[in-house]
């Protein structure tokens, strides 16, 4: 039996932050999930909130106040920022009533005979809820 590890322990590896999701939670984030189909990210946490984010290109107009726009321009030293960024496209509070939400996962489902992407959430209420994003807003579907 070999004692070689497949995990690299090289100190040469460095990680660099590329982006941050907009701060939409007021309590601890417990889970995030990335969809390989829609390329969206969903997050849930102790505040009971479900948030869906979508990546935007650097050439798209960012939402925000004039002060936020000025701060981004100062951070980029006057150069046009063409990097991607993330925007919250849907938010839902009380996803599991008054309970915390522990996990979120993307899945494919047939709804009204059409295959589409849904979100599954689990919470301290012991339930699994199924959600679908419709026109930028999520709606709970009955299972």
N, C-alpha and C positions, 0 to 999 in steps of 0.2 A: 504494500500500500504506500503510495506516494505521500509525502508530507509537504508538498508544494501547495501554496495557496494561490487561488485565482484572483484574490484581492490584491490590488497594487498598493504598496505602502510607500511609494516614492514621495519624497518631500518636494519633488519638482512640479507636482500637480498644483495648479492654483485655480481657484474659482473666482469668477467676476460676476457681480450682479448686473443683469441686463435690463431689468425692469421691475417695477413694483405694481401690484394691483392697487386700484384706488381703495382707500380706507372706507369701508362700508359697514363694518361690524363694530359694535360698541363693547363687546366682550370677546373672550378668547375664541379664535378660529380653531375648530377641532378637525376639520377635514376639507380637502379640496380634491377635485377630479377634473381631468382634462379629457376632452372628447377628440378622438382621432378623426371623427366624421365631420363635425361642425367646427373643430378647432377652438371651441369655447372652453372656458374654465368655470366651474361652479364651486362655491364655498358655503360652508355651514358652520355654526358654532353655538357657543353658550348663550347668545342673545336670541336664539330661535329663528334667526334670519337665514334665508336662502338667497344667494346672490349669483347671478350669471354675468360673466364678463366676456367681451369679444375684443380681439386684437384689431387695432387700427394701424394703418400705414402712417408714416411720418408726414405724408402730404395731405392727409385728411385734417379737417378743422377739429381742434380739440375744444371740448366744452370746458367752461371754467370762468372765473371772474377775471377782470382785467389785471388784478394783482397777481393771480396765478400765472397768467400769460407772461407778464413782465418778469416774474421769478424764473420761469423756464428759459426765457431769452437771456437773462443774466447768467444762468447756469451753463448755457451753451456758448458763452463768450461771444455773442453776437452772430454766430454762424447758424444757418438754418438747420434745425433738427429734423433729419429725415429718418430717424429710427422709429420703430414701431412703439406703440403704447397701448394700454388696455383701458377699456371703458365698461362700466357697469351698464348692461342693457336691460336687466330685469332684477327686481328685488321683491321678496315676499316675507313679511313678518309673521310671527306666530305659526311657523310651518308645522309645528307639532303642538299647537295650543300654547300653554304656559311652560312647556317642557323644553329642555335643551335639545339640540340636534347634534347627533354624534357622527353621522357618516352620510356621504353623498356619492353617488355613482351614476355614470351615464350608461344607457342601455338602448337597444333597438326594440321597438314594439309595434304591433299593428293596431292602429286606432282608426275605427270606421273603415277598415279594409285597406288602409294605407300604411306602409312601413314608415315609421318616423322615430326620431330620437326622443327619449324621455329621461327624466332624472328620478332616481330612487333615493329617498331620504329615510334614515332611521333616527328615532329619538328616544328620550327617556320615558315616553309614554308607552313604549313597547310596540309601537306600530311601524309599519313600512308604508310610506306614502309614495305615490307615483305622480309625477308632474310632467307637463309638457310646456315648452315655451311657445307662445302664440303671439306673433307680431311684436316681439320684444318684451312681452309680459308673460309670466308663467301662469298656468291655470292647473288646478288639481284635477286629476281624472279619477273617476271611480274605478276600482278594481274588484 
